[in-house]
Amino acid sequence: MDPFSMLELLLSENQFELILPETGTSAPDTIRLVYLMNDAVESFLLFHNARLTGTYDPAYEGELDALLTQDENERYALIVHQGDSVVTLFFEDLTLENHYYDYSQLGHFWMKGYEYLRQLEYRIAILRDKLDYLGENSCNANERELASLAEFPPLNVCCYPAVPEKYRVIRENPWHLSEDASRVFQSIAVEASDPKLLHRLKDYEQHPTKRRARQIARLLHRNAHAKTVDLLTRKLQKASSAYPSRTFGKAQQTRHLALELFAKKRQKELEKRGIRSELLREEPFTTAQDSIEFKMHLMIWEKGILNRKARIETWEDQ
């Protein structure tokens, strides 16, 4: 998809979040438009040799009315109506800028219960968004394979949503089990030597009902099938580890490191008692402001008689 088609897609979805250049920057005439922002990627459309007139309302939420024109000098004008406000963006060229990041060690704990499965749902969902919005070249081969699991209802938003309901973007027919998703999850069960789960997966493939999807979902938090879930986690970590971590200013990095060292000290204390845990961080975007503050989480594994659970300990940047 070319940048102008991406712009058209954004506007059709009533999305228009500009990032204006700061004084003294190296590109004072370049204006960014947020295209896709999640833990896996920060993507922008760049308006080059740009000038903004009218009134831009960064807090506006609602329908947009937009018109793109081009004059005889091949200079563009994007006119956007934000309710009663009108903003015009003059520019000469439009390009795409992507920044990919490692999302395997990031965690968000907005929803309670079986948090480790909700983290998988979240990572698969942002991976699938990256693939859908930016195309196959935005993902490596392992990511493209795992992205199909967004259409595996026992693990997607149908059964283990990672975000509260008001923030969920539900795909059309979310209970649909795709052939690729079924194949990928079955291959993971085979690799994990989990024949009982594999048998249930094949039955679900033949009869993909909501009831069977919920049955598979319950199996995923059983101790008996932990190896399959852990293998999927490692596969996502390996696929994501090809990308760098986000970096911040020196002062922020120092605070983040101090918080991480404190969490690691706690992790070592648990290890001495034979308790396994996973260290995860929560961090803001590097380019655009958001409401997320830096946090460190310990996801501490708890083994019940039948079900596998986790509890979360969190440290926040003050």
VEXTOR-861245 format. One line per field, with one value per residue: residue number from 1; residue in one letter; x, y, z of N, C-alpha, C in turn. Coordinates in Angstrom, 2 decimals. Example, Ala and Ser with C-alpha at 12.3 -4.5 7.8 and 13.67 -1.06 7.14 Angstrom:
2
num	1 2
residuo	A S
n.east	13.19 12.85
n.north	-5.69 -2.25
n.up	7.80 7.08
ca.east	12.30 13.67
ca.north	-4.50 -1.06
ca.up	7.80 7.14
c.east	13.20 12.90
c.north	-3.30 0.03
c.up	7.80 7.87
END
This chain:
318
num	1 2 3 4 5 6 7 8 9 10 11 12 13 14 15 16 17 18 19 20 21 22 23 24 25 26 27 28 29 30 31 32 33 34 35 36 37 38 39 40 41 42 43 44 45 46 47 48 49 50 51 52 53 54 55 56 57 58 59 60 61 62 63 64 65 66 67 68 69 70 71 72 73 74 75 76 77 78 79 80 81 82 83 84 85 86 87 88 89 90 91 92 93 94 95 96 97 98 99 100 101 102 103 104 105 106 107 108 109 110 111 112 113 114 115 116 117 118 119 120 121 122 123 124 125 126 127 128 129 130 131 132 133 134 135 136 137 138 139 140 141 142 143 144 145 146 147 148 149 150 151 152 153 154 155 156 157 158 159 160 161 162 163 164 165 166 167 168 169 170 171 172 173 174 175 176 177 178 179 180 181 182 183 184 185 186 187 188 189 190 191 192 193 194 195 196 197 198 199 200 201 202 203 204 205 206 207 208 209 210 211 212 213 214 215 216 217 218 219 220 221 222 223 224 225 226 227 228 229 230 231 232 233 234 235 236 237 238 239 240 241 242 243 244 245 246 247 248 249 250 251 252 253 254 255 256 257 258 259 260 261 262 263 264 265 266 267 268 269 270 271 272 273 274 275 276 277 278 279 280 281 282 283 284 285 286 287 288 289 290 291 292 293 294 295 296 297 298 299 300 301 302 303 304 305 306 307 308 309 310 311 312 313 314 315 316 317 318
residuo	M D P F S M L E L L L S E N Q F E L I L P E T G T S A P D T I R L V Y L M N D A V E S F L L F H N A R L T G T Y D P A Y E G E L D A L L T Q D E N E R Y A L I V H Q G D S V V T L F F E D L T L E N H Y Y D Y S Q L G H F W M K G Y E Y L R Q L E Y R I A I L R D K L D Y L G E N S C N A N E R E L A S L A E F P P L N V C C Y P A V P E K Y R V I R E N P W H L S E D A S R V F Q S I A V E A S D P K L L H R L K D Y E Q H P T K R R A R Q I A R L L H R N A H A K T V D L L T R K L Q K A S S A Y P S R T F G K A Q Q T R H L A L E L F A K K R Q K E L E K R G I R S E L L R E E P F T T A Q D S I E F K M H L M I W E K G I L N R K A R I E T W E D Q
n.east	0.85 0.60 1.80 -0.21 -2.56 -2.57 -2.98 -5.56 -6.90 -6.56 -7.99 -10.54 -11.13 -11.50 -9.22 -6.79 -4.13 -1.81 1.73 3.50 6.41 9.09 10.55 13.71 14.37 15.82 14.35 12.32 10.19 8.77 5.97 4.43 2.08 0.32 0.29 0.28 0.46 1.84 3.12 4.80 5.46 6.12 4.64 4.54 3.10 4.79 4.66 6.23 8.12 6.12 3.26 1.09 -2.19 -5.05 -7.13 -6.05 -7.27 -6.09 -7.37 -9.70 -12.33 -14.16 -16.20 -14.57 -14.22 -12.69 -10.53 -8.35 -6.26 -4.43 -2.20 -1.13 1.59 2.25 1.95 0.49 -2.67 -4.22 -7.31 -9.01 -11.90 -12.67 -15.22 -16.50 -14.14 -11.52 -8.69 -5.85 -3.42 -0.59 1.64 4.53 5.38 4.76 5.65 6.46 7.33 8.79 9.29 10.50 10.09 11.25 8.89 8.66 9.28 7.55 4.79 1.34 -1.08 -3.97 -6.26 -7.66 -6.81 -5.47 -3.22 -0.93 -1.82 -3.34 -1.35 -0.20 -2.34 -2.42 0.11 0.00 -2.13 -1.16 0.91 -0.47 -1.84 0.32 1.13 -1.22 -1.61 0.83 1.91 3.50 6.28 6.88 7.17 9.00 9.61 8.86 7.13 5.07 3.97 3.05 1.24 -1.16 -2.53 -4.21 -6.64 -7.47 -9.76 -9.81 -7.69 -7.73 -9.27 -11.81 -11.78 -9.62 -9.26 -7.04 -7.35 -9.61 -13.16 -14.15 -12.00 -11.47 -10.89 -12.81 -12.53 -14.16 -16.42 -15.17 -15.10 -14.40 -12.45 -9.48 -7.91 -5.12 -4.52 -5.40 -3.68 -1.14 -1.31 -1.74 0.69 2.41 1.53 2.23 5.04 5.51 4.98 2.33 -0.05 -2.73 -3.90 -3.56 -5.29 -7.76 -7.64 -7.74 -10.30 -11.72 -11.04 -12.46 -15.03 -15.71 -17.01 -18.43 -18.65 -16.76 -14.48 -14.34 -13.90 -11.33 -9.99 -10.15 -8.53 -6.03 -5.07 -4.49 -2.32 -1.41 -1.02 0.90 3.39 2.89 1.80 3.97 5.86 4.76 4.98 7.78 8.33 7.15 8.75 11.25 10.74 10.23 12.56 14.34 14.25 15.16 15.23 13.25 14.68 15.41 15.73 18.78 18.37 15.87 16.49 18.28 16.62 14.85 16.56 17.30 14.87 14.48 16.65 15.89 13.59 14.76 16.29 14.31 13.32 15.46 15.39 13.03 13.73 15.60 13.91 12.78 10.84 9.48 9.64 8.69 10.18 8.86 8.32 6.71 6.20 6.38 5.65 8.25 8.21 5.68 3.52 1.99 -0.26 0.97 3.10 6.47 6.95 7.86 7.24 6.73 5.83 4.64 4.81 2.31 1.47 -1.34 -3.54 -4.92 -5.06 -2.99 -1.63 -0.93 0.58 0.93 3.49 4.32 6.36 6.61 7.71 8.63
n.north	-1.19 2.20 5.42 7.41 5.93 4.87 7.17 7.80 5.60 6.03 8.46 7.64 6.10 7.98 9.01 11.23 12.28 14.51 15.14 17.76 19.57 20.31 23.36 24.17 21.67 19.21 18.91 21.09 21.58 19.30 17.39 15.03 12.35 10.20 6.82 4.02 2.91 0.93 -1.52 -2.95 -1.45 1.88 3.95 6.32 8.74 10.97 14.34 16.29 19.35 20.95 22.92 24.33 25.53 27.29 25.82 23.34 20.71 18.83 17.26 16.42 14.15 12.33 12.32 12.86 15.12 15.15 16.43 16.00 17.78 18.73 21.00 22.77 22.85 20.54 20.51 19.62 19.89 19.25 19.27 19.34 18.82 19.15 18.67 21.76 23.02 23.84 22.65 23.09 21.42 21.99 20.50 18.89 16.31 12.89 10.43 7.23 6.32 3.98 2.48 -0.28 -2.48 -4.59 -6.54 -8.58 -8.63 -6.97 -5.99 -5.72 -5.25 -5.02 -6.50 -8.95 -12.28 -15.28 -14.03 -14.49 -15.73 -13.69 -11.89 -13.19 -13.07 -10.31 -9.73 -11.21 -9.90 -7.24 -7.83 -8.89 -6.59 -5.04 -6.52 -6.42 -3.65 -2.71 -4.53 -7.53 -7.21 -5.92 -7.73 -10.56 -13.97 -15.80 -14.22 -13.71 -16.24 -16.71 -14.64 -15.46 -16.59 -14.76 -15.41 -17.53 -18.50 -19.67 -18.39 -15.76 -12.46 -13.30 -15.11 -14.55 -11.63 -8.83 -6.18 -3.74 -3.79 -1.44 -0.56 -2.40 -3.59 -5.23 -7.82 -8.68 -11.32 -12.76 -15.28 -17.04 -19.73 -19.89 -21.72 -21.54 -20.67 -22.85 -24.83 -23.82 -23.74 -26.41 -27.48 -26.45 -27.76 -30.36 -30.12 -29.57 -31.97 -32.77 -34.71 -35.08 -32.53 -31.98 -33.84 -32.77 -30.37 -31.13 -32.18 -29.84 -28.40 -29.80 -29.37 -26.41 -24.87 -22.40 -23.45 -25.54 -24.01 -22.57 -24.67 -25.52 -23.18 -23.30 -25.48 -24.45 -23.15 -25.16 -27.14 -29.40 -28.76 -26.86 -26.84 -26.48 -23.87 -22.44 -22.92 -21.58 -18.98 -18.72 -18.87 -16.52 -14.71 -15.23 -14.52 -11.80 -10.82 -10.06 -7.37 -4.05 -2.73 -0.07 3.18 5.82 9.20 10.15 10.69 9.49 6.84 6.19 6.23 4.20 1.99 1.78 1.04 -1.40 -2.89 -3.09 -4.67 -6.99 -7.79 -8.57 -10.69 -12.51 -13.14 -14.59 -16.74 -18.09 -19.28 -21.13 -20.27 -19.45 -16.73 -14.09 -11.35 -8.31 -5.32 -2.10 0.52 3.91 5.31 6.27 8.44 9.75 11.29 9.52 8.03 6.16 5.22 4.39 1.14 -1.68 -5.12 -8.14 -11.25 -13.78 -17.17 -19.51 -22.65 -24.47 -27.13 -28.12 -26.02 -23.52 -20.59 -17.04 -14.37 -10.83 -8.50 -5.09 -2.28 1.20 4.03 6.95
n.up	0.00 -0.87 0.44 0.07 -0.18 2.35 3.83 2.98 4.06 6.84 7.21 6.48 8.63 10.50 11.75 12.75 13.83 14.42 14.64 15.46 14.37 16.63 17.82 16.50 15.56 13.29 11.01 10.41 8.73 8.38 8.97 11.01 10.76 12.76 12.02 12.75 16.00 18.35 20.71 19.08 16.83 15.72 13.60 10.97 8.77 6.74 6.05 3.79 3.42 4.57 5.54 7.92 8.20 9.58 12.16 14.18 16.07 18.53 20.40 19.32 18.73 16.61 13.61 10.49 7.77 4.81 2.22 -0.47 -2.54 -5.55 -7.02 -10.06 -9.80 -8.61 -5.87 -2.84 -1.09 1.87 3.17 6.12 7.96 11.24 12.89 13.66 13.16 10.85 9.24 7.21 5.40 3.72 1.46 -0.13 -0.62 0.36 2.60 4.14 7.44 9.50 12.68 14.18 16.98 19.68 21.18 22.94 25.65 26.88 28.90 29.80 32.22 32.32 32.59 34.74 35.80 34.63 33.44 31.90 29.59 28.52 27.88 25.71 23.91 23.52 22.36 20.00 18.79 18.36 16.68 14.49 13.69 12.85 10.62 9.02 8.57 7.60 5.87 4.45 4.38 6.72 8.67 9.96 8.81 10.83 12.37 10.53 10.34 12.98 13.30 12.26 14.35 15.45 14.57 16.08 18.06 20.77 22.03 21.33 21.39 22.01 24.15 25.90 26.39 26.40 26.98 28.45 27.72 26.41 24.94 23.04 19.76 17.70 15.44 12.33 12.60 14.94 16.10 14.18 13.07 11.46 8.76 8.69 11.28 12.80 11.83 12.60 15.42 16.00 15.11 17.02 19.30 18.60 18.48 21.14 22.28 23.08 23.03 23.89 23.90 21.19 20.04 20.85 19.53 16.85 16.74 17.26 14.97 13.03 13.92 14.47 16.77 19.07 21.62 21.67 21.24 23.63 25.35 24.56 25.27 28.07 28.51 27.97 30.22 31.93 33.98 32.70 30.05 29.91 28.66 25.94 25.84 26.87 24.91 22.71 23.74 23.79 21.06 20.09 21.45 20.29 17.62 17.88 18.97 17.05 16.67 17.85 21.26 22.70 23.13 25.40 26.71 28.49 31.25 31.71 31.01 33.06 35.32 34.59 34.51 37.20 38.32 37.06 38.07 40.73 40.47 39.43 41.60 43.36 41.86 41.97 44.68 44.79 43.15 44.74 46.49 44.95 43.22 40.16 37.90 35.59 34.04 33.07 31.20 31.07 28.92 27.60 24.29 21.99 20.25 20.06 22.43 25.12 27.52 29.07 31.65 32.63 33.82 35.84 35.84 37.64 36.70 38.41 38.69 39.62 40.71 40.63 41.74 39.52 37.66 36.13 37.35 37.79 39.60 39.95 40.48 40.79 39.91 39.83 37.90 39.49
ca.east	0.00 1.42 1.46 -1.47 -3.63 -2.57 -3.62 -6.99 -7.41 -6.64 -9.08 -11.81 -11.35 -11.60 -7.99 -5.98 -3.31 -0.58 2.84 4.09 7.84 9.48 11.49 15.11 14.58 16.54 13.38 11.23 9.07 8.20 4.90 4.10 0.73 0.39 -0.38 0.05 1.28 1.68 4.41 5.63 5.86 5.66 4.60 4.06 3.13 5.55 4.37 7.48 7.95 4.71 2.83 -0.24 -3.00 -6.32 -7.13 -5.97 -7.71 -5.51 -8.25 -10.95 -12.73 -15.42 -16.09 -13.79 -14.54 -11.37 -10.37 -6.97 -6.15 -3.08 -2.21 -0.34 2.99 2.31 1.91 -0.78 -3.38 -5.15 -8.25 -9.69 -12.90 -12.85 -16.41 -16.59 -12.80 -10.95 -7.25 -5.32 -2.02 0.06 2.88 5.04 5.57 4.26 6.39 6.17 8.46 8.47 10.27 10.07 10.66 11.08 7.73 8.57 9.47 6.61 3.58 0.28 -1.95 -5.23 -7.33 -7.27 -7.07 -4.68 -2.55 0.07 -2.53 -3.74 -0.17 -0.08 -3.39 -2.02 1.26 -0.48 -3.01 -0.38 1.65 -1.39 -2.07 1.50 1.06 -2.37 -1.50 2.10 2.25 4.37 7.67 7.05 7.30 9.85 8.87 8.25 6.01 3.97 3.34 2.37 0.17 -2.42 -3.21 -5.26 -7.89 -7.60 -10.65 -9.51 -6.65 -7.84 -10.08 -13.05 -11.63 -8.61 -8.97 -6.00 -7.72 -11.03 -14.07 -14.33 -10.84 -11.25 -11.26 -13.23 -12.52 -15.38 -16.54 -14.00 -15.13 -13.99 -11.16 -8.90 -7.12 -3.74 -4.43 -5.52 -2.45 -0.02 -1.43 -1.53 2.13 3.03 1.18 3.06 6.42 5.54 4.64 1.08 -1.00 -4.12 -4.37 -3.60 -6.54 -8.87 -7.50 -8.22 -11.76 -12.18 -10.88 -13.56 -16.30 -15.26 -18.12 -18.04 -18.52 -15.46 -13.44 -14.24 -13.29 -9.89 -9.49 -9.96 -7.38 -4.78 -4.54 -4.25 -0.92 -1.08 -0.71 1.77 4.51 2.44 1.70 5.33 6.53 4.24 5.60 9.18 8.33 6.89 9.95 12.29 10.36 10.29 13.90 15.11 14.13 15.78 14.37 13.14 15.64 14.88 16.78 19.69 17.75 14.85 17.15 18.84 15.50 14.33 17.53 17.19 13.65 14.72 17.54 15.10 12.73 15.62 16.65 13.15 13.25 16.47 14.90 12.04 14.44 16.19 12.83 12.27 9.65 9.84 8.92 9.09 10.33 8.26 8.29 5.66 6.91 5.69 6.21 9.42 8.01 4.44 3.17 0.83 -0.54 1.63 4.33 7.35 6.73 8.43 6.33 7.12 4.73 5.12 4.05 1.73 0.96 -2.43 -3.74 -5.34 -4.84 -1.78 -1.99 0.19 0.28 1.74 4.05 4.62 7.08 6.36 8.66 8.06
ca.north	0.00 3.41 6.36 8.12 4.99 4.79 8.40 7.64 4.64 6.70 9.44 6.91 5.60 9.18 9.13 12.34 12.72 15.11 15.45 18.95 19.66 21.21 24.42 23.78 20.32 19.14 18.94 21.94 21.65 17.96 17.13 13.61 11.89 8.85 5.79 2.87 2.98 -0.09 -1.93 -3.57 -0.52 3.27 4.21 7.67 9.34 12.22 15.40 17.01 20.75 21.12 24.13 24.11 26.73 26.98 25.41 21.90 20.33 17.52 16.50 16.12 12.76 12.34 12.11 13.82 15.36 15.51 16.55 16.15 18.37 18.93 22.09 22.55 22.70 19.26 20.72 19.09 20.55 18.36 20.08 18.44 19.42 18.49 19.34 23.15 23.52 23.45 22.76 22.78 21.02 22.09 19.72 18.55 14.86 12.08 9.16 6.42 6.09 2.93 2.10 -1.57 -2.72 -5.88 -6.48 -9.86 -8.45 -5.95 -6.55 -4.84 -6.07 -4.29 -7.46 -9.92 -13.70 -15.93 -12.90 -14.95 -15.97 -12.38 -11.30 -13.82 -12.48 -8.94 -9.73 -11.69 -8.87 -6.12 -8.39 -8.97 -5.22 -4.64 -7.20 -5.95 -2.24 -2.36 -5.51 -8.65 -6.79 -5.38 -8.87 -11.65 -15.19 -16.35 -13.36 -13.92 -17.51 -16.58 -13.65 -16.15 -16.99 -13.79 -16.08 -18.74 -18.00 -20.03 -17.55 -14.36 -11.58 -13.99 -15.85 -13.96 -10.24 -8.20 -4.80 -3.59 -3.89 -0.19 -0.32 -3.52 -3.50 -6.59 -8.16 -9.28 -12.75 -13.13 -16.70 -17.85 -20.41 -19.99 -22.92 -21.26 -20.64 -24.23 -25.54 -23.33 -24.15 -27.86 -27.75 -26.14 -28.86 -31.50 -29.85 -29.61 -33.35 -32.64 -35.44 -34.90 -31.25 -32.11 -34.55 -31.83 -29.36 -31.71 -32.23 -28.45 -28.04 -30.42 -28.81 -25.17 -24.19 -21.57 -24.32 -26.21 -22.99 -22.29 -25.85 -25.42 -22.06 -23.77 -26.39 -23.70 -22.76 -26.36 -27.52 -30.49 -28.23 -25.71 -26.87 -25.91 -22.42 -21.90 -22.99 -20.46 -17.77 -18.65 -18.60 -15.09 -14.00 -15.38 -13.74 -10.38 -10.42 -9.55 -5.92 -3.40 -2.17 1.38 3.94 7.10 10.12 9.64 10.75 8.45 5.53 5.96 5.88 2.89 0.98 1.62 0.28 -2.75 -3.55 -3.40 -5.81 -8.17 -8.21 -9.32 -11.94 -13.42 -13.61 -15.63 -17.89 -18.80 -20.04 -22.06 -19.69 -18.92 -15.50 -13.48 -9.90 -7.60 -3.87 -1.32 1.75 4.80 5.39 7.15 9.61 10.44 11.22 8.72 8.07 5.04 5.50 3.23 0.24 -3.02 -6.12 -9.53 -12.21 -14.86 -18.37 -20.26 -23.92 -25.04 -28.57 -28.37 -24.86 -22.74 -19.19 -16.12 -13.12 -9.76 -7.45 -3.97 -1.09 2.32 5.15 8.10
ca.up	0.00 -0.95 1.51 -0.15 0.16 3.81 4.30 2.72 5.04 8.14 7.22 6.43 9.99 11.34 12.51 12.26 14.97 13.92 15.54 14.88 14.67 17.70 17.43 16.53 15.05 12.02 9.89 10.91 7.79 8.23 9.93 11.06 11.06 13.32 11.21 13.62 17.20 19.38 21.26 18.05 15.78 15.69 12.17 10.68 7.44 6.82 5.08 3.58 3.04 4.95 6.25 8.48 8.42 10.20 13.56 14.40 17.42 18.83 21.28 18.62 18.47 15.88 12.17 9.71 6.37 4.28 0.77 -0.91 -3.88 -6.05 -7.98 -11.27 -9.39 -7.91 -4.43 -2.32 0.02 2.56 3.94 7.06 8.85 12.54 13.38 13.20 12.87 9.56 9.18 5.88 5.41 2.41 1.46 -1.46 -0.77 1.47 2.72 5.32 8.35 10.47 13.70 14.73 18.30 20.35 22.06 23.65 27.08 27.33 29.50 30.28 33.06 32.47 32.86 35.75 35.56 33.59 32.78 30.93 28.33 27.99 27.25 24.40 23.06 23.20 21.45 18.70 18.22 17.82 15.55 13.35 13.23 12.09 9.33 8.23 8.20 6.97 4.86 4.80 4.56 8.07 9.59 9.52 8.47 12.04 12.74 9.59 10.72 14.27 13.20 11.94 15.59 15.75 14.19 16.89 19.12 22.17 22.60 20.92 22.23 22.39 25.41 26.79 26.01 27.21 27.30 28.79 26.57 25.67 24.10 22.12 18.35 17.39 14.02 11.82 12.89 15.74 16.48 13.03 13.15 10.12 8.52 9.07 12.75 13.28 11.47 13.40 16.82 16.05 14.97 18.30 20.21 18.20 18.90 22.61 22.69 23.84 22.19 24.32 23.37 19.74 19.71 21.01 18.47 15.59 16.85 17.12 13.56 12.29 14.40 15.12 17.44 20.20 22.80 21.60 21.42 25.07 25.97 24.30 26.07 29.45 28.54 27.85 31.53 32.73 34.14 31.77 28.72 30.09 27.71 24.67 26.03 27.04 23.61 21.93 24.29 23.32 19.63 19.94 21.92 19.27 16.43 18.20 19.42 15.91 16.65 19.01 22.31 22.67 23.92 25.85 27.12 29.51 32.59 31.76 30.99 34.38 36.21 34.18 34.92 38.65 38.59 36.58 39.01 41.91 40.13 39.29 42.95 43.86 41.10 42.51 45.97 44.51 42.61 45.86 47.13 43.96 42.57 38.84 37.53 34.32 34.17 31.94 31.40 30.41 28.59 26.65 22.95 21.94 19.39 20.37 23.85 25.48 28.95 29.73 32.35 32.69 34.96 35.79 36.40 37.79 36.58 39.28 38.39 40.72 40.21 41.40 41.58 38.14 36.81 36.26 37.55 38.01 40.29 39.39 41.33 39.90 40.41 38.92 37.86 40.17
c.east	0.89 0.95 0.14 -2.67 -3.73 -3.25 -5.14 -7.62 -7.57 -7.84 -10.44 -12.17 -11.41 -10.40 -7.14 -5.22 -1.96 0.46 3.61 5.56 8.11 10.49 12.93 15.39 15.26 15.62 12.16 10.03 8.49 7.18 4.53 2.62 0.84 -0.39 -0.71 1.01 0.91 3.06 5.34 6.17 5.33 5.79 3.94 4.05 3.79 5.16 5.63 7.22 6.52 4.48 1.38 -0.94 -4.34 -6.14 -7.15 -6.32 -7.18 -6.41 -9.54 -11.15 -14.10 -15.18 -15.31 -14.35 -13.26 -11.36 -8.90 -6.96 -4.68 -3.12 -1.27 1.16 3.23 2.47 0.52 -1.35 -4.37 -6.02 -9.08 -10.63 -13.01 -14.05 -16.50 -15.23 -12.32 -9.44 -6.80 -3.84 -1.49 1.37 3.27 5.22 5.09 5.01 6.00 7.44 8.04 9.62 9.76 10.80 10.39 9.94 7.62 8.69 8.57 5.35 2.63 -0.73 -3.22 -6.39 -6.81 -7.60 -6.29 -3.95 -1.56 -0.56 -2.98 -2.54 0.06 -1.11 -2.98 -0.90 0.85 -1.32 -2.19 0.49 0.77 -1.71 -0.89 1.47 -0.04 -2.16 -0.25 2.58 3.28 5.81 7.93 7.31 8.30 9.00 8.18 7.04 4.81 3.23 2.50 1.20 -1.17 -3.21 -4.18 -6.63 -7.99 -8.43 -10.33 -8.46 -6.81 -8.79 -11.39 -12.95 -10.65 -8.28 -7.97 -6.36 -9.20 -11.90 -14.16 -13.16 -10.63 -11.71 -11.55 -13.23 -13.87 -15.35 -15.35 -13.97 -14.71 -12.60 -10.61 -8.08 -5.67 -3.57 -4.50 -4.24 -1.29 -0.12 -1.25 -0.04 2.87 2.75 2.01 4.48 6.57 5.22 3.41 -0.04 -2.46 -4.70 -4.49 -4.89 -7.73 -8.82 -8.01 -9.74 -12.36 -12.08 -12.03 -14.91 -16.01 -16.41 -17.59 -17.82 -17.17 -14.31 -13.25 -13.63 -11.77 -9.28 -9.25 -8.76 -6.05 -4.23 -4.38 -2.75 -0.48 -0.64 0.20 2.89 4.12 2.37 3.09 6.09 6.05 4.85 7.03 9.26 8.07 8.11 11.06 11.99 10.55 11.71 14.80 15.13 14.77 14.74 14.28 14.24 15.04 16.04 17.59 19.06 16.69 15.47 17.72 17.76 14.97 15.25 17.46 15.97 13.81 15.63 16.80 14.22 13.55 16.07 15.53 13.03 14.25 16.05 13.89 12.71 15.07 15.16 12.18 11.04 10.09 9.01 9.46 9.09 9.80 8.24 7.13 6.25 6.13 6.29 7.37 9.12 6.79 4.12 1.96 0.73 0.19 2.94 5.18 7.08 7.53 7.46 7.08 5.86 5.20 4.21 3.57 1.09 -0.11 -2.54 -4.07 -4.92 -3.54 -2.16 -0.73 -0.31 1.31 2.21 4.57 5.37 6.94 7.45 8.01 8.62
c.north	1.25 4.42 7.09 7.23 4.84 6.01 8.30 6.69 5.29 7.63 8.77 6.32 6.73 9.32 10.25 12.94 13.20 15.25 16.59 19.05 20.65 22.24 23.93 22.38 20.36 19.20 19.77 22.00 20.27 17.73 15.65 13.41 10.46 7.89 4.56 2.96 1.83 -0.53 -2.51 -2.56 0.88 3.72 5.56 7.93 10.70 13.16 16.27 18.41 21.19 22.43 23.94 25.45 26.31 26.53 23.89 21.60 18.94 16.64 16.05 14.62 12.78 12.13 13.24 13.94 15.90 15.55 16.78 16.68 18.52 20.02 21.79 22.42 21.43 19.42 20.33 19.99 19.54 19.22 19.14 19.24 18.56 19.15 20.73 23.74 23.00 23.68 22.35 22.51 21.06 21.30 19.34 17.06 14.16 10.75 8.47 6.22 5.08 2.69 0.83 -1.84 -4.15 -5.75 -7.73 -9.72 -7.35 -6.60 -5.47 -5.69 -5.29 -5.21 -8.54 -11.35 -14.26 -14.90 -13.35 -15.28 -14.65 -11.67 -11.89 -13.23 -11.09 -8.91 -10.20 -10.62 -7.72 -6.58 -8.44 -7.58 -4.74 -5.25 -6.63 -4.52 -1.92 -3.40 -6.53 -8.24 -6.22 -6.48 -9.88 -12.92 -15.79 -15.54 -13.60 -15.22 -17.34 -15.59 -14.29 -16.50 -15.93 -14.37 -17.45 -18.37 -18.45 -19.15 -16.08 -13.60 -12.24 -14.59 -15.22 -12.53 -9.60 -6.80 -4.74 -3.47 -2.61 0.12 -1.40 -3.18 -4.93 -6.80 -8.75 -10.79 -13.26 -14.60 -17.62 -18.43 -20.55 -21.27 -22.72 -21.28 -22.04 -25.00 -25.13 -23.81 -25.66 -28.19 -27.45 -27.24 -30.10 -31.31 -29.92 -31.00 -33.34 -33.33 -35.24 -33.59 -31.32 -32.81 -33.60 -30.75 -29.88 -31.83 -30.84 -27.99 -28.60 -29.82 -27.52 -24.35 -23.33 -22.43 -25.02 -25.22 -22.69 -23.48 -25.85 -24.32 -22.48 -24.71 -25.63 -23.25 -23.96 -26.63 -28.53 -29.98 -27.00 -25.67 -26.27 -24.38 -21.80 -21.91 -21.86 -19.15 -17.62 -18.34 -17.12 -14.26 -14.06 -14.53 -12.25 -9.91 -9.93 -8.03 -5.32 -3.02 -0.66 2.01 5.30 8.01 9.58 9.62 9.67 7.06 5.19 5.54 4.49 1.77 0.72 0.79 -1.18 -3.53 -3.94 -4.61 -7.10 -8.69 -9.04 -10.66 -12.96 -13.96 -14.74 -16.90 -18.73 -19.66 -21.01 -21.58 -19.03 -17.69 -14.98 -11.98 -9.23 -6.11 -3.26 0.05 2.61 4.68 6.39 8.47 10.41 10.27 10.30 8.70 6.98 5.49 4.22 2.45 -1.04 -3.97 -7.43 -10.38 -13.50 -16.07 -19.06 -21.52 -24.45 -26.53 -28.92 -27.26 -24.15 -21.27 -18.35 -14.95 -12.08 -8.81 -6.34 -2.88 0.00 3.38 6.37 9.41
c.up	0.00 0.10 1.31 0.12 1.68 4.42 4.13 3.73 6.41 8.22 7.18 7.79 11.00 12.28 11.91 13.44 14.45 15.02 14.89 15.27 15.78 17.17 17.54 16.04 13.69 10.81 10.31 9.99 7.51 9.35 9.85 11.35 11.56 12.44 12.05 14.79 18.13 19.86 20.21 17.04 16.07 14.24 11.89 9.17 7.57 5.68 4.96 3.02 3.33 5.69 6.67 8.65 9.03 11.64 13.66 15.86 17.75 19.71 20.58 18.42 17.81 14.40 11.51 8.31 5.74 2.76 0.47 -2.33 -4.26 -7.11 -9.15 -10.98 -8.59 -6.40 -3.94 -1.24 0.59 3.47 4.81 7.94 10.10 13.21 12.79 12.84 11.52 9.62 7.78 5.99 3.99 2.47 0.03 -1.68 0.50 1.48 4.02 6.13 9.41 11.43 14.37 16.04 18.78 21.35 22.96 25.16 27.64 27.87 29.96 31.04 33.39 32.86 33.81 35.30 34.38 32.74 31.71 29.59 27.70 27.35 25.86 23.44 22.60 22.17 20.06 18.01 17.64 16.65 14.32 12.80 12.39 10.70 8.45 7.72 7.40 5.97 5.30 5.05 5.95 9.09 9.05 9.32 9.69 12.48 11.81 9.91 11.98 14.22 12.88 13.19 16.09 15.40 14.85 18.12 20.54 22.82 22.23 21.85 22.67 23.79 26.39 26.39 26.96 27.64 27.67 27.55 25.76 24.74 23.05 20.70 17.89 15.88 13.61 12.04 13.71 16.14 15.33 13.26 11.74 9.99 8.96 10.58 13.33 13.01 12.37 14.84 16.96 15.95 16.27 19.31 19.88 18.70 20.42 23.16 23.60 23.06 22.59 23.81 21.85 19.31 19.80 19.93 17.13 15.60 16.67 15.67 12.72 12.66 15.17 15.73 18.59 21.44 22.80 21.76 22.90 25.81 25.78 25.16 27.52 29.55 28.55 29.19 32.47 32.83 33.09 30.40 28.79 29.06 26.36 24.75 26.14 25.72 22.70 22.42 23.78 21.84 19.35 20.39 20.88 18.05 16.67 18.51 18.28 15.88 17.91 20.06 22.13 23.53 24.23 26.23 28.28 30.89 32.75 31.83 32.37 35.37 35.88 34.64 36.41 39.02 38.17 37.55 40.29 41.66 39.99 40.65 43.55 43.16 41.64 43.87 45.79 44.00 43.71 46.59 46.15 43.22 41.26 38.53 36.20 34.47 32.90 32.25 30.61 30.16 27.61 25.26 22.95 21.23 19.76 21.85 24.03 27.00 29.73 30.36 32.40 33.98 34.74 36.49 36.60 37.69 37.26 39.11 39.67 40.15 41.14 41.17 40.14 37.19 37.14 36.35 37.73 38.83 39.86 40.50 40.41 40.63 39.37 39.03 38.47 39.60
END
